[in-house]
């Protein structure tokens, strides 16, 4: 299923007070993410065919970074 023209797959959200953004990468099944904790920006890519799976993986990274104090 494809999106109508003019509508993006990118999404943003908030998890535990941290705002994150997520957008599809050029490679199918990969997503680029970015968020900031304590003034330090974290970015990278996660794998997930569905947007909800990619969102969950970004939320798990945020949890891990908050625990480690990065």
PyMOL commands that set and color helices and strands:
alter all, ss='L'
color gray80, all
select helices_A, chain A and resi 51-68
alter helices_A, ss='H'
color red, helices_A
select strands_A, chain A and resi 11-15+18-24+30-37+40-47
alter strands_A, ss='S'
color yellow, strands_A
deselect
rebuild
show_as cartoon
